[in-house]
Amino acid sequence: MDRRDFIKTLGIAGGAMLLAGTAGAAAAKTTAPRKNSGIDPLLSGVCDIHIHCSPDTRPRCIDEFTLAEQAKQAGYRAVMYKSNDWSSHDRAYLIRQALPDFEVFGSLCMNRVHGDRVNAYAAEQAVKTSGRLCRCIWMPTLSAAYQHQCDKLPGPGIPVLDPQGKVLPEVIRVMEICAEADIIFASGHSSPQESLSLAKKAREVGVKKFVVTHVNSLIWKMTPDQIKQAVDFGAFVEYCYLPRLWGPGTGNPQFERQSREEFLNYVKTVPERSFITTDLGQQGNPNPIDGMRQCVRELIEAGIPQKTIDLMVRDNPAHLIGLTA
């Protein structure tokens, strides 16, 4: 081994050690244990593109590196991380050094850590970051004006529309950035009606990967007609499995668990333009991999055709993060 190869090997090993401890000393091991190991036929080729892991500002059940390790072992094709406060695409670059041959991506949310308005400059820099692994820019989530209004939070929150209902110039600029980079522009925690306005404008701007986020969850639930309208504007719609798992005794005890029937009704609406994520990673909730396994098993048991399942947990999310067939 020559000096250059030695340094490269040392760097990768050191990076792996660093990443293994990204949750920090105070959370020495946040990893939720998994009983099974090895490739799982139910999970082979899966792409889960909405996962919350540590390091983060909220308690998480697992760190990004360990989750990527486990996902690779289980047979996943890819994961994409989401942090409401910090970028995750830069860490994805490092994780890939320690886990070659596995697709790890990150994203960026337009929340208050980037200012009181949607920050187009932050989006520009995110898509330029080494590796170009930022594959989604989310509109405000926890800082969204709609969430502030619904939850009676202090302050007005970060808007995406002006008082007349028009999409704000800085939001349009982020759409343009996403269109130019061919990455996802996601509605974040915008209201259903705001999301429809965003979808319409995104089509005008030329965004090919507009996503309406978790349309089966809480204050963001869309009616079948709204979902079809969003799709008519060119949107993809995301269904999260998290509502099937939260409730008393979980990491989100304040929410009522979604019924199996309601979740399946959503899944059946427009599968050709839909995809399923777990939205998991919260402390007290299942490991995201265990959650995805339960989701796929539930779809099979409900008689959802395998072709439809493949579209929603494999093909459509792979397309959205830029992976070819």
NORQUITA-V575130 format. One record per backbone hydrogen bond with DSSP energy under -1.0 kcal/mol. CO is the residue of the C=O (numbers start at 1). NH is the residue of the N-H. If there is no record, write none. Layout:
# NORQUITA-V575130
CO:NH + CO:NH
This chain:
# NORQUITA-V575130
2:6 + 3:7 + 4:8 + 5:9 + 6:10 + 7:11 + 8:12 + 9:13 + 10:14 + 11:15 + 12:16 + 13:17 + 14:18 + 15:19 + 16:20 + 19:22 + 21:24 + 40:43 + 40:44 + 43:46 + 46:77 + 46:78 + 48:80 + 50:279 + 51:82 + 54:64 + 59:283 + 62:54 + 63:67 + 64:68 + 65:69 + 66:70 + 67:71 + 68:72 + 69:73 + 70:74 + 71:76 + 74:40 + 75:45 + 77:103 + 78:48 + 79:105 + 80:51 + 88:92 + 89:93 + 90:94 + 91:95 + 92:96 + 95:99 + 103:79 + 105:81 + 106:135 + 107:88 + 108:138 + 109:111 + 111:114 + 112:115 + 119:123 + 120:124 + 121:125 + 122:126 + 123:127 + 129:132 + 133:106 + 135:184 + 136:108 + 137:186 + 138:110 + 140:189 + 141:144 + 143:158 + 144:148 + 145:149 + 146:150 + 147:151 + 148:153 + 158:145 + 160:168 + 162:165 + 166:162 + 168:172 + 169:173 + 170:174 + 171:175 + 172:176 + 173:177 + 174:178 + 175:179 + 176:180 + 177:181 + 178:183 + 184:137 + 185:211 + 186:139 + 187:190 + 191:195 + 192:196 + 193:197 + 194:198 + 195:199 + 196:200 + 197:201 + 198:202 + 199:203 + 200:204 + 201:205 + 202:206 + 202:207 + 209:185 + 210:236 + 211:187 + 212:238 + 214:217 + 215:222 + 217:220 + 218:221 + 223:227 + 224:228 + 225:229 + 226:230 + 227:231 + 228:232 + 229:233 + 230:235 + 231:234 + 236:212 + 237:275 + 238:215 + 239:277 + 241:244 + 242:245 + 242:246 + 243:258 + 247:250 + 252:247 + 252:255 + 259:263 + 260:264 + 261:265 + 262:266 + 263:267 + 264:268 + 266:269 + 270:273 + 271:274 + 273:237 + 275:239 + 277:241 + 278:242 + 280:52 + 281:61 + 282:285 + 287:291 + 288:292 + 289:293 + 290:294 + 291:295 + 292:296 + 293:297 + 294:298 + 295:299 + 296:300 + 297:301 + 298:302 + 299:304 + 300:303 + 305:309 + 306:310 + 307:311 + 308:312 + 309:313 + 310:314 + 310:315 + 311:316 + 312:276 + 313:47 + 314:318 + 315:319 + 316:320 + 317:321 + 318:323 + 319:322
